[in-house]
Amino acid sequence: MPELPAAKKPLRERFEFFPYGWIRTDATWYSAPREGYSNISLAGARIGGGVSVGPVTAFVTIEAAQAKGPQLFDAFVAWAAAPRLRLRAGQFKAPFGLRFNAPDLVDELPRAPLSLLAATPGRQVGLEVAYDFWRWAEVTAAVFSGIGQNREANNTKIAFAGKVQLNPLAGLQRGPKLILVASVFAYHKTNGFTPTVTTAFGFDFFHGLPSSGASRRFTAGGGLFWRFLSARGEFFYTYDSRERDTDGDPFTPGDPLPQFIGAGGYAQLGAVVTGQEKDPATLLPRLASRRVRDSAVELSARFERFRVGARDLAGNGITAASAGVNWVLLQHLRVFAAVNWQRLETAVPEIPRGTSWGVTGGLAGFFLGRAGRGD
């Protein structure tokens, strides 16, 4: 008996439910000129899921293991309105850059680049429109209300985001895949603060400053994926309005000061050394089966540099390098280890100058759902 078309199936059979979740735990040892630390932590845990009904998908995720406890991470409804047109409304990642919109868990190195942490806008509540020009390009535009996961950092009235992603080698069947990305994020703060920038080990690199006015984020970069190799890099540029506190209350407007500017970027390489090809969509090696004997090992390295300052501030700079190894036991389970080195060039008395390094290792895995269905 032929199968009924989806539109004629009973309502309960048209729903496609999918769970989603992941967990990561790691141990870190860090050496600094004046002090260091070691710890074992549950670095992140998310749980949620979604339901699809034809072209409409609803998705919700809650993140735990944060300083403020569990919080709403993703909550949106997506609609494939036409073959190449997609709409999304709710709280989700802003369309910004290449690395920021990849799943956090499957990156080749366990910690995100400092330049990414300093420049990316986080999750906010808004509306997004995306259009695919066949396989060659994708254009995304979004408007946000300024309320969401990062509402306290920005105190935003309204924000705009735009992203262009090009795939110039999309016509090649067996050749490399090249992705080029350029994006912008702009918002206006009212009695807010510039973001507090931290190092990869959680130390303050620059403290937030009182701010009212325009802030802008720019990024340009891309990635090249071919067989067992991946190469990615991005350049970030940020502007943040600043002001002088004239009445002792940081939540009232003050006198305007020169803009706070940050610039920098990273370059990252990854190579699967056990023969598997790397999937550019998930950043994971393509495993032949779910058996451990078909597992993959990949090596990775990253170099980055970022500097912040203003005309009336000496500014701070950081140069960092990381190298790591991943043992991908199963498609959604990996053991990782990395060594990190960084040199701080600081002008703030509370932050010591000098060179420091640390090691990180841990276990990460999707225990529900699969890579790419969220995050």
Order of alpha helices (4+ residues) and beta strands (2+ residues): beta-beta-beta-beta-beta-alpha-beta-beta-alpha-beta-beta-beta-beta-beta-beta-beta-beta-beta-beta-beta
